[in-house]
Amino acid sequence: MIEQFEKLEAAINGLGSCIEEMKKENDRLKKEAQELKGVIEDRDLEILQLQEDLQKKSTAHDTEKNDIEHKLEGLLGRVSSMTAGKTGTQ
């Protein structure tokens, strides 16, 4: 009978050790998951910043393109008026 209690006690001790190991592993995994979550959040912020920078550059390029188009239209108008004036006087 005592032998059965000793076996039961050994089994309970084994379970206790197993549970402690599982708790340690769980804590380690929670910490790792939290670290990975932080990395993901950092990457999300980087992506948002890159998208914002890209939008700013796109807007700047559009503005520059419009400025160039207006200058070209102005130059074309001047050239057209010069050629029209020369054609009219000849």
Phi and psi restraints in degrees (range 20) as a CNS / XPLOR table:
assign (resid 1 and name C) (resid 2 and name N)
       (resid 2 and name CA) (resid 2 and name C) 1.0 -62.2 20.0 2
assign (resid 2 and name N) (resid 2 and name CA)
       (resid 2 and name C) (resid 3 and name N) 1.0 -36.4 20.0 2
assign (resid 2 and name C) (resid 3 and name N)
       (resid 3 and name CA) (resid 3 and name C) 1.0 -61.4 20.0 2
assign (resid 3 and name N) (resid 3 and name CA)
       (resid 3 and name C) (resid 4 and name N) 1.0 -39.0 20.0 2
assign (resid 3 and name C) (resid 4 and name N)
       (resid 4 and name CA) (resid 4 and name C) 1.0 -67.5 20.0 2
assign (resid 4 and name N) (resid 4 and name CA)
       (resid 4 and name C) (resid 5 and name N) 1.0 -38.2 20.0 2
assign (resid 4 and name C) (resid 5 and name N)
       (resid 5 and name CA) (resid 5 and name C) 1.0 -65.9 20.0 2
assign (resid 5 and name N) (resid 5 and name CA)
       (resid 5 and name C) (resid 6 and name N) 1.0 -37.8 20.0 2
assign (resid 5 and name C) (resid 6 and name N)
       (resid 6 and name CA) (resid 6 and name C) 1.0 -65.3 20.0 2
assign (resid 6 and name N) (resid 6 and name CA)
       (resid 6 and name C) (resid 7 and name N) 1.0 -41.2 20.0 2
assign (resid 6 and name C) (resid 7 and name N)
       (resid 7 and name CA) (resid 7 and name C) 1.0 -64.3 20.0 2
assign (resid 7 and name N) (resid 7 and name CA)
       (resid 7 and name C) (resid 8 and name N) 1.0 -42.3 20.0 2
assign (resid 7 and name C) (resid 8 and name N)
       (resid 8 and name CA) (resid 8 and name C) 1.0 -63.3 20.0 2
assign (resid 8 and name N) (resid 8 and name CA)
       (resid 8 and name C) (resid 9 and name N) 1.0 -42.8 20.0 2
assign (resid 8 and name C) (resid 9 and name N)
       (resid 9 and name CA) (resid 9 and name C) 1.0 -63.7 20.0 2
assign (resid 9 and name N) (resid 9 and name CA)
       (resid 9 and name C) (resid 10 and name N) 1.0 -41.9 20.0 2
assign (resid 9 and name C) (resid 10 and name N)
       (resid 10 and name CA) (resid 10 and name C) 1.0 -63.8 20.0 2
assign (resid 10 and name N) (resid 10 and name CA)
       (resid 10 and name C) (resid 11 and name N) 1.0 -40.1 20.0 2
assign (resid 10 and name C) (resid 11 and name N)
       (resid 11 and name CA) (resid 11 and name C) 1.0 -65.2 20.0 2
assign (resid 11 and name N) (resid 11 and name CA)
       (resid 11 and name C) (resid 12 and name N) 1.0 -41.7 20.0 2
assign (resid 11 and name C) (resid 12 and name N)
       (resid 12 and name CA) (resid 12 and name C) 1.0 -64.8 20.0 2
assign (resid 12 and name N) (resid 12 and name CA)
       (resid 12 and name C) (resid 13 and name N) 1.0 -42.1 20.0 2
assign (resid 12 and name C) (resid 13 and name N)
       (resid 13 and name CA) (resid 13 and name C) 1.0 -62.3 20.0 2
assign (resid 13 and name N) (resid 13 and name CA)
       (resid 13 and name C) (resid 14 and name N) 1.0 -41.2 20.0 2
assign (resid 13 and name C) (resid 14 and name N)
       (resid 14 and name CA) (resid 14 and name C) 1.0 -61.9 20.0 2
assign (resid 14 and name N) (resid 14 and name CA)
       (resid 14 and name C) (resid 15 and name N) 1.0 -42.7 20.0 2
assign (resid 14 and name C) (resid 15 and name N)
       (resid 15 and name CA) (resid 15 and name C) 1.0 -64.2 20.0 2
assign (resid 15 and name N) (resid 15 and name CA)
       (resid 15 and name C) (resid 16 and name N) 1.0 -40.5 20.0 2
assign (resid 15 and name C) (resid 16 and name N)
       (resid 16 and name CA) (resid 16 and name C) 1.0 -60.8 20.0 2
assign (resid 16 and name N) (resid 16 and name CA)
       (resid 16 and name C) (resid 17 and name N) 1.0 -44.1 20.0 2
assign (resid 16 and name C) (resid 17 and name N)
       (resid 17 and name CA) (resid 17 and name C) 1.0 -63.4 20.0 2
assign (resid 17 and name N) (resid 17 and name CA)
       (resid 17 and name C) (resid 18 and name N) 1.0 -41.8 20.0 2
assign (resid 17 and name C) (resid 18 and name N)
       (resid 18 and name CA) (resid 18 and name C) 1.0 -63.0 20.0 2
assign (resid 18 and name N) (resid 18 and name CA)
       (resid 18 and name C) (resid 19 and name N) 1.0 -42.3 20.0 2
assign (resid 18 and name C) (resid 19 and name N)
       (resid 19 and name CA) (resid 19 and name C) 1.0 -64.7 20.0 2
assign (resid 19 and name N) (resid 19 and name CA)
       (resid 19 and name C) (resid 20 and name N) 1.0 -41.9 20.0 2
assign (resid 19 and name C) (resid 20 and name N)
       (resid 20 and name CA) (resid 20 and name C) 1.0 -62.2 20.0 2
assign (resid 20 and name N) (resid 20 and name CA)
       (resid 20 and name C) (resid 21 and name N) 1.0 -42.4 20.0 2
assign (resid 20 and name C) (resid 21 and name N)
       (resid 21 and name CA) (resid 21 and name C) 1.0 -62.9 20.0 2
assign (resid 21 and name N) (resid 21 and name CA)
       (resid 21 and name C) (resid 22 and name N) 1.0 -41.2 20.0 2
assign (resid 21 and name C) (resid 22 and name N)
       (resid 22 and name CA) (resid 22 and name C) 1.0 -65.1 20.0 2
assign (resid 22 and name N) (resid 22 and name CA)
       (resid 22 and name C) (resid 23 and name N) 1.0 -37.7 20.0 2
assign (resid 22 and name C) (resid 23 and name N)
       (resid 23 and name CA) (resid 23 and name C) 1.0 -64.2 20.0 2
assign (resid 23 and name N) (resid 23 and name CA)
       (resid 23 and name C) (resid 24 and name N) 1.0 -43.5 20.0 2
assign (resid 23 and name C) (resid 24 and name N)
       (resid 24 and name CA) (resid 24 and name C) 1.0 -61.6 20.0 2
assign (resid 24 and name N) (resid 24 and name CA)
       (resid 24 and name C) (resid 25 and name N) 1.0 -44.6 20.0 2
assign (resid 24 and name C) (resid 25 and name N)
       (resid 25 and name CA) (resid 25 and name C) 1.0 -63.5 20.0 2
assign (resid 25 and name N) (resid 25 and name CA)
       (resid 25 and name C) (resid 26 and name N) 1.0 -40.2 20.0 2
assign (resid 25 and name C) (resid 26 and name N)
       (resid 26 and name CA) (resid 26 and name C) 1.0 -62.6 20.0 2
assign (resid 26 and name N) (resid 26 and name CA)
       (resid 26 and name C) (resid 27 and name N) 1.0 -45.1 20.0 2
assign (resid 26 and name C) (resid 27 and name N)
       (resid 27 and name CA) (resid 27 and name C) 1.0 -61.8 20.0 2
assign (resid 27 and name N) (resid 27 and name CA)
       (resid 27 and name C) (resid 28 and name N) 1.0 -41.8 20.0 2
assign (resid 27 and name C) (resid 28 and name N)
       (resid 28 and name CA) (resid 28 and name C) 1.0 -62.7 20.0 2
assign (resid 28 and name N) (resid 28 and name CA)
       (resid 28 and name C) (resid 29 and name N) 1.0 -43.4 20.0 2
assign (resid 28 and name C) (resid 29 and name N)
       (resid 29 and name CA) (resid 29 and name C) 1.0 -66.9 20.0 2
assign (resid 29 and name N) (resid 29 and name CA)
       (resid 29 and name C) (resid 30 and name N) 1.0 -38.0 20.0 2
assign (resid 29 and name C) (resid 30 and name N)
       (resid 30 and name CA) (resid 30 and name C) 1.0 -62.4 20.0 2
assign (resid 30 and name N) (resid 30 and name CA)
       (resid 30 and name C) (resid 31 and name N) 1.0 -44.2 20.0 2
assign (resid 30 and name C) (resid 31 and name N)
       (resid 31 and name CA) (resid 31 and name C) 1.0 -62.5 20.0 2
assign (resid 31 and name N) (resid 31 and name CA)
       (resid 31 and name C) (resid 32 and name N) 1.0 -45.0 20.0 2
assign (resid 31 and name C) (resid 32 and name N)
       (resid 32 and name CA) (resid 32 and name C) 1.0 -62.8 20.0 2
assign (resid 32 and name N) (resid 32 and name CA)
       (resid 32 and name C) (resid 33 and name N) 1.0 -42.1 20.0 2
assign (resid 32 and name C) (resid 33 and name N)
       (resid 33 and name CA) (resid 33 and name C) 1.0 -63.3 20.0 2
assign (resid 33 and name N) (resid 33 and name CA)
       (resid 33 and name C) (resid 34 and name N) 1.0 -40.6 20.0 2
assign (resid 33 and name C) (resid 34 and name N)
       (resid 34 and name CA) (resid 34 and name C) 1.0 -64.5 20.0 2
assign (resid 34 and name N) (resid 34 and name CA)
       (resid 34 and name C) (resid 35 and name N) 1.0 -41.2 20.0 2
assign (resid 34 and name C) (resid 35 and name N)
       (resid 35 and name CA) (resid 35 and name C) 1.0 -62.8 20.0 2
assign (resid 35 and name N) (resid 35 and name CA)
       (resid 35 and name C) (resid 36 and name N) 1.0 -43.8 20.0 2
assign (resid 35 and name C) (resid 36 and name N)
       (resid 36 and name CA) (resid 36 and name C) 1.0 -64.8 20.0 2
assign (resid 36 and name N) (resid 36 and name CA)
       (resid 36 and name C) (resid 37 and name N) 1.0 -37.4 20.0 2
assign (resid 36 and name C) (resid 37 and name N)
       (resid 37 and name CA) (resid 37 and name C) 1.0 -62.1 20.0 2
assign (resid 37 and name N) (resid 37 and name CA)
       (resid 37 and name C) (resid 38 and name N) 1.0 -41.2 20.0 2
assign (resid 37 and name C) (resid 38 and name N)
       (resid 38 and name CA) (resid 38 and name C) 1.0 -62.4 20.0 2
assign (resid 38 and name N) (resid 38 and name CA)
       (resid 38 and name C) (resid 39 and name N) 1.0 -40.9 20.0 2
assign (resid 38 and name C) (resid 39 and name N)
       (resid 39 and name CA) (resid 39 and name C) 1.0 -63.2 20.0 2
assign (resid 39 and name N) (resid 39 and name CA)
       (resid 39 and name C) (resid 40 and name N) 1.0 -43.4 20.0 2
assign (resid 39 and name C) (resid 40 and name N)
       (resid 40 and name CA) (resid 40 and name C) 1.0 -62.9 20.0 2
assign (resid 40 and name N) (resid 40 and name CA)
       (resid 40 and name C) (resid 41 and name N) 1.0 -43.1 20.0 2
assign (resid 40 and name C) (resid 41 and name N)
       (resid 41 and name CA) (resid 41 and name C) 1.0 -62.8 20.0 2
assign (resid 41 and name N) (resid 41 and name CA)
       (resid 41 and name C) (resid 42 and name N) 1.0 -40.4 20.0 2
assign (resid 41 and name C) (resid 42 and name N)
       (resid 42 and name CA) (resid 42 and name C) 1.0 -62.0 20.0 2
assign (resid 42 and name N) (resid 42 and name CA)
       (resid 42 and name C) (resid 43 and name N) 1.0 -42.7 20.0 2
assign (resid 42 and name C) (resid 43 and name N)
       (resid 43 and name CA) (resid 43 and name C) 1.0 -66.3 20.0 2
assign (resid 43 and name N) (resid 43 and name CA)
       (resid 43 and name C) (resid 44 and name N) 1.0 -38.5 20.0 2
assign (resid 43 and name C) (resid 44 and name N)
       (resid 44 and name CA) (resid 44 and name C) 1.0 -60.7 20.0 2
assign (resid 44 and name N) (resid 44 and name CA)
       (resid 44 and name C) (resid 45 and name N) 1.0 -43.1 20.0 2
assign (resid 44 and name C) (resid 45 and name N)
       (resid 45 and name CA) (resid 45 and name C) 1.0 -64.5 20.0 2
assign (resid 45 and name N) (resid 45 and name CA)
       (resid 45 and name C) (resid 46 and name N) 1.0 -40.1 20.0 2
assign (resid 45 and name C) (resid 46 and name N)
       (resid 46 and name CA) (resid 46 and name C) 1.0 -62.8 20.0 2
assign (resid 46 and name N) (resid 46 and name CA)
       (resid 46 and name C) (resid 47 and name N) 1.0 -42.1 20.0 2
assign (resid 46 and name C) (resid 47 and name N)
       (resid 47 and name CA) (resid 47 and name C) 1.0 -63.8 20.0 2
assign (resid 47 and name N) (resid 47 and name CA)
       (resid 47 and name C) (resid 48 and name N) 1.0 -44.2 20.0 2
assign (resid 47 and name C) (resid 48 and name N)
       (resid 48 and name CA) (resid 48 and name C) 1.0 -61.0 20.0 2
assign (resid 48 and name N) (resid 48 and name CA)
       (resid 48 and name C) (resid 49 and name N) 1.0 -40.7 20.0 2
assign (resid 48 and name C) (resid 49 and name N)
       (resid 49 and name CA) (resid 49 and name C) 1.0 -65.6 20.0 2
assign (resid 49 and name N) (resid 49 and name CA)
       (resid 49 and name C) (resid 50 and name N) 1.0 -42.0 20.0 2
assign (resid 49 and name C) (resid 50 and name N)
       (resid 50 and name CA) (resid 50 and name C) 1.0 -63.9 20.0 2
assign (resid 50 and name N) (resid 50 and name CA)
       (resid 50 and name C) (resid 51 and name N) 1.0 -39.7 20.0 2
assign (resid 50 and name C) (resid 51 and name N)
       (resid 51 and name CA) (resid 51 and name C) 1.0 -64.2 20.0 2
assign (resid 51 and name N) (resid 51 and name CA)
       (resid 51 and name C) (resid 52 and name N) 1.0 -40.4 20.0 2
assign (resid 51 and name C) (resid 52 and name N)
       (resid 52 and name CA) (resid 52 and name C) 1.0 -65.8 20.0 2
assign (resid 52 and name N) (resid 52 and name CA)
       (resid 52 and name C) (resid 53 and name N) 1.0 -43.6 20.0 2
assign (resid 52 and name C) (resid 53 and name N)
       (resid 53 and name CA) (resid 53 and name C) 1.0 -61.6 20.0 2
assign (resid 53 and name N) (resid 53 and name CA)
       (resid 53 and name C) (resid 54 and name N) 1.0 -42.3 20.0 2
assign (resid 53 and name C) (resid 54 and name N)
       (resid 54 and name CA) (resid 54 and name C) 1.0 -63.2 20.0 2
assign (resid 54 and name N) (resid 54 and name CA)
       (resid 54 and name C) (resid 55 and name N) 1.0 -41.2 20.0 2
assign (resid 54 and name C) (resid 55 and name N)
       (resid 55 and name CA) (resid 55 and name C) 1.0 -62.9 20.0 2
assign (resid 55 and name N) (resid 55 and name CA)
       (resid 55 and name C) (resid 56 and name N) 1.0 -42.2 20.0 2
assign (resid 55 and name C) (resid 56 and name N)
       (resid 56 and name CA) (resid 56 and name C) 1.0 -63.0 20.0 2
assign (resid 56 and name N) (resid 56 and name CA)
       (resid 56 and name C) (resid 57 and name N) 1.0 -44.1 20.0 2
assign (resid 56 and name C) (resid 57 and name N)
       (resid 57 and name CA) (resid 57 and name C) 1.0 -64.1 20.0 2
assign (resid 57 and name N) (resid 57 and name CA)
       (resid 57 and name C) (resid 58 and name N) 1.0 -41.1 20.0 2
assign (resid 57 and name C) (resid 58 and name N)
       (resid 58 and name CA) (resid 58 and name C) 1.0 -61.8 20.0 2
assign (resid 58 and name N) (resid 58 and name CA)
       (resid 58 and name C) (resid 59 and name N) 1.0 -44.2 20.0 2
assign (resid 58 and name C) (resid 59 and name N)
       (resid 59 and name CA) (resid 59 and name C) 1.0 -63.2 20.0 2
assign (resid 59 and name N) (resid 59 and name CA)
       (resid 59 and name C) (resid 60 and name N) 1.0 -42.0 20.0 2
assign (resid 59 and name C) (resid 60 and name N)
       (resid 60 and name CA) (resid 60 and name C) 1.0 -63.8 20.0 2
assign (resid 60 and name N) (resid 60 and name CA)
       (resid 60 and name C) (resid 61 and name N) 1.0 -41.2 20.0 2
assign (resid 60 and name C) (resid 61 and name N)
       (resid 61 and name CA) (resid 61 and name C) 1.0 -66.4 20.0 2
assign (resid 61 and name N) (resid 61 and name CA)
       (resid 61 and name C) (resid 62 and name N) 1.0 -40.3 20.0 2
assign (resid 61 and name C) (resid 62 and name N)
       (resid 62 and name CA) (resid 62 and name C) 1.0 -62.3 20.0 2
assign (resid 62 and name N) (resid 62 and name CA)
       (resid 62 and name C) (resid 63 and name N) 1.0 -42.1 20.0 2
assign (resid 62 and name C) (resid 63 and name N)
       (resid 63 and name CA) (resid 63 and name C) 1.0 -63.7 20.0 2
assign (resid 63 and name N) (resid 63 and name CA)
       (resid 63 and name C) (resid 64 and name N) 1.0 -44.7 20.0 2
assign (resid 63 and name C) (resid 64 and name N)
       (resid 64 and name CA) (resid 64 and name C) 1.0 -63.3 20.0 2
assign (resid 64 and name N) (resid 64 and name CA)
       (resid 64 and name C) (resid 65 and name N) 1.0 -41.3 20.0 2
assign (resid 64 and name C) (resid 65 and name N)
       (resid 65 and name CA) (resid 65 and name C) 1.0 -61.7 20.0 2
assign (resid 65 and name N) (resid 65 and name CA)
       (resid 65 and name C) (resid 66 and name N) 1.0 -44.4 20.0 2
assign (resid 65 and name C) (resid 66 and name N)
       (resid 66 and name CA) (resid 66 and name C) 1.0 -63.4 20.0 2
assign (resid 66 and name N) (resid 66 and name CA)
       (resid 66 and name C) (resid 67 and name N) 1.0 -41.1 20.0 2
assign (resid 66 and name C) (resid 67 and name N)
       (resid 67 and name CA) (resid 67 and name C) 1.0 -60.9 20.0 2
assign (resid 67 and name N) (resid 67 and name CA)
       (resid 67 and name C) (resid 68 and name N) 1.0 -44.5 20.0 2
assign (resid 67 and name C) (resid 68 and name N)
       (resid 68 and name CA) (resid 68 and name C) 1.0 -64.4 20.0 2
assign (resid 68 and name N) (resid 68 and name CA)
       (resid 68 and name C) (resid 69 and name N) 1.0 -42.4 20.0 2
assign (resid 68 and name C) (resid 69 and name N)
       (resid 69 and name CA) (resid 69 and name C) 1.0 -60.8 20.0 2
assign (resid 69 and name N) (resid 69 and name CA)
       (resid 69 and name C) (resid 70 and name N) 1.0 -42.6 20.0 2
assign (resid 69 and name C) (resid 70 and name N)
       (resid 70 and name CA) (resid 70 and name C) 1.0 -65.7 20.0 2
assign (resid 70 and name N) (resid 70 and name CA)
       (resid 70 and name C) (resid 71 and name N) 1.0 -40.2 20.0 2
assign (resid 70 and name C) (resid 71 and name N)
       (resid 71 and name CA) (resid 71 and name C) 1.0 -64.3 20.0 2
assign (resid 71 and name N) (resid 71 and name CA)
       (resid 71 and name C) (resid 72 and name N) 1.0 -43.2 20.0 2
assign (resid 71 and name C) (resid 72 and name N)
       (resid 72 and name CA) (resid 72 and name C) 1.0 -63.8 20.0 2
assign (resid 72 and name N) (resid 72 and name CA)
       (resid 72 and name C) (resid 73 and name N) 1.0 -41.0 20.0 2
assign (resid 72 and name C) (resid 73 and name N)
       (resid 73 and name CA) (resid 73 and name C) 1.0 -62.7 20.0 2
assign (resid 73 and name N) (resid 73 and name CA)
       (resid 73 and name C) (resid 74 and name N) 1.0 -39.8 20.0 2
assign (resid 73 and name C) (resid 74 and name N)
       (resid 74 and name CA) (resid 74 and name C) 1.0 -64.1 20.0 2
assign (resid 74 and name N) (resid 74 and name CA)
       (resid 74 and name C) (resid 75 and name N) 1.0 -44.3 20.0 2
assign (resid 74 and name C) (resid 75 and name N)
       (resid 75 and name CA) (resid 75 and name C) 1.0 -64.5 20.0 2
assign (resid 75 and name N) (resid 75 and name CA)
       (resid 75 and name C) (resid 76 and name N) 1.0 -40.8 20.0 2
assign (resid 75 and name C) (resid 76 and name N)
       (resid 76 and name CA) (resid 76 and name C) 1.0 -63.0 20.0 2
assign (resid 76 and name N) (resid 76 and name CA)
       (resid 76 and name C) (resid 77 and name N) 1.0 -41.2 20.0 2
assign (resid 76 and name C) (resid 77 and name N)
       (resid 77 and name CA) (resid 77 and name C) 1.0 -62.3 20.0 2
assign (resid 77 and name N) (resid 77 and name CA)
       (resid 77 and name C) (resid 78 and name N) 1.0 -42.3 20.0 2
assign (resid 77 and name C) (resid 78 and name N)
       (resid 78 and name CA) (resid 78 and name C) 1.0 -64.0 20.0 2
assign (resid 78 and name N) (resid 78 and name CA)
       (resid 78 and name C) (resid 79 and name N) 1.0 -43.8 20.0 2
assign (resid 78 and name C) (resid 79 and name N)
       (resid 79 and name CA) (resid 79 and name C) 1.0 -64.7 20.0 2
assign (resid 79 and name N) (resid 79 and name CA)
       (resid 79 and name C) (resid 80 and name N) 1.0 -41.7 20.0 2
assign (resid 79 and name C) (resid 80 and name N)
       (resid 80 and name CA) (resid 80 and name C) 1.0 -62.6 20.0 2
assign (resid 80 and name N) (resid 80 and name CA)
       (resid 80 and name C) (resid 81 and name N) 1.0 -41.6 20.0 2
assign (resid 80 and name C) (resid 81 and name N)
       (resid 81 and name CA) (resid 81 and name C) 1.0 -68.9 20.0 2
assign (resid 81 and name N) (resid 81 and name CA)
       (resid 81 and name C) (resid 82 and name N) 1.0 -34.6 20.0 2
assign (resid 81 and name C) (resid 82 and name N)
       (resid 82 and name CA) (resid 82 and name C) 1.0 -67.6 20.0 2
assign (resid 82 and name N) (resid 82 and name CA)
       (resid 82 and name C) (resid 83 and name N) 1.0 -43.3 20.0 2
assign (resid 82 and name C) (resid 83 and name N)
       (resid 83 and name CA) (resid 83 and name C) 1.0 -71.8 20.0 2
assign (resid 83 and name N) (resid 83 and name CA)
       (resid 83 and name C) (resid 84 and name N) 1.0 -34.3 20.0 2
assign (resid 83 and name C) (resid 84 and name N)
       (resid 84 and name CA) (resid 84 and name C) 1.0 -67.4 20.0 2
assign (resid 84 and name N) (resid 84 and name CA)
       (resid 84 and name C) (resid 85 and name N) 1.0 -38.0 20.0 2
assign (resid 84 and name C) (resid 85 and name N)
       (resid 85 and name CA) (resid 85 and name C) 1.0 -66.4 20.0 2
assign (resid 85 and name N) (resid 85 and name CA)
       (resid 85 and name C) (resid 86 and name N) 1.0 -40.2 20.0 2
assign (resid 85 and name C) (resid 86 and name N)
       (resid 86 and name CA) (resid 86 and name C) 1.0 -69.7 20.0 2
assign (resid 86 and name N) (resid 86 and name CA)
       (resid 86 and name C) (resid 87 and name N) 1.0 -40.2 20.0 2
assign (resid 86 and name C) (resid 87 and name N)
       (resid 87 and name CA) (resid 87 and name C) 1.0 -66.0 20.0 2
assign (resid 87 and name N) (resid 87 and name CA)
       (resid 87 and name C) (resid 88 and name N) 1.0 -38.9 20.0 2
assign (resid 87 and name C) (resid 88 and name N)
       (resid 88 and name CA) (resid 88 and name C) 1.0 -69.7 20.0 2
assign (resid 88 and name N) (resid 88 and name CA)
       (resid 88 and name C) (resid 89 and name N) 1.0 -29.7 20.0 2
assign (resid 88 and name C) (resid 89 and name N)
       (resid 89 and name CA) (resid 89 and name C) 1.0 -88.3 20.0 2
assign (resid 89 and name N) (resid 89 and name CA)
       (resid 89 and name C) (resid 90 and name N) 1.0 -16.1 20.0 2
